[in-house]
């Protein structure tokens, strides 16, 4: 057995034992741990920022892409957000033990369902060190043990956050192995983690398409995933143009490196000449490169030619593809063909078209008159998210507390026997 295999086996054994403990922990214990972690992070801001600076310097030396560097950075606002997320998760209802659909059957028994933890969750992610905090908080509150493997580019930041998590768990009287963060960056560790079926119940990969494709291909443990975020906004001919311009600019420029950032803009032909010039002006101010179809380029002369590949691309950069479509039917058809089924939105004041869009667009989040940037667990009131699933089984969309639990049937009787 190699050193990395022995290390991962140790983590797996510890996580399985910890999962039984956290699965029966009280809501008060779990909340106390979350608040203690928040306090630890707040008191160790300087250490977190110093550790993150080591990662940023190393990332600059490796010439990481700007979008990756933006995700990697910790600052005061992001630390505040981590603390707020922990406190919000603590304030949420505990799903574990919740009983639903309890009904009497003709035989006299009662049948219902109880929400239970999944067990041990392995989470593999890149760049964003705040994911360490988000993942830990949601796994903890939902009664699961977690094995977290962050990207090598954030190793110092992740270890600093892990120390805060360990302090918080111990201060609340919980097993520190409830959340374990890998202290090494060996790629072989991922290969071992995703095949440890005896110790890991589900894998959640968060990162680029290469990572997620590898996990999906090689994992023996069930996977909750999304491959990319090729998100669309359609501006209908019945849209309020002032609202549409504001939303379209925000959806693209509020942050470039997220999976819910707008990547393709669709515009109804009847209003294209009215909405595209002022939109192009604002995008230029944000230095967004525009790529368009021939009809788009007839209106926006400096737009580059959009290729078939552009309609399928998640840029994670200040680049936007634009296509003029005839109507809502063509918009829905285009989205269902090219979207990654993450988040798609329509701008319209026509109720019928809005309802059709909701029903017919096959994505995990579908929106009306809203920026795609709202597709986020925090914004949805989940406290934080473990990831956004574009799968259709078990969990879909932002995966919060309920997405990290399952349900088992419970049967209540009073000496009933089957006739």
Buried (B, 14 or more C-beta within 10 A) or exposed (E): EEEBEEBBBEBBBBBBBBBEBBBEBEBEBBBBBBBBBBBBBBEBBEBBBEBBBEBBEBBEEEEBEEBBBBBBBBEEEBBEBBBBBBBBBBEBEBBBEBEEEEEEEEEEBBBBBBBBBBBBBBBBBBBBBBBBBBBBBBBBBBBBBBBBBBBBBBBBBBBBBBBBBBBBBEBBEBBBBBBBBBEEBBEBBBBBBBBBEEBBBBBBBBBBEEBBEBBBEEBEBEBBBBBBBBBBBBBBBBBBBEBBBBBBBBBBBBBBBBBBBBBBBBBBEEBBEBBBEBBBEBBEEEEBBBBBBEBBBBBBEEBBEBEEEBBBBBBBBBBBBBBBBEBBEBBBEBBBEBBBBBBBBBBBEBEEBBEBBEEBBBBBBBBBBBBBBBBBBBEBEBBBBBBBBBBEEEBBBBBBBBBBBBBEEEEEEEEEEEE
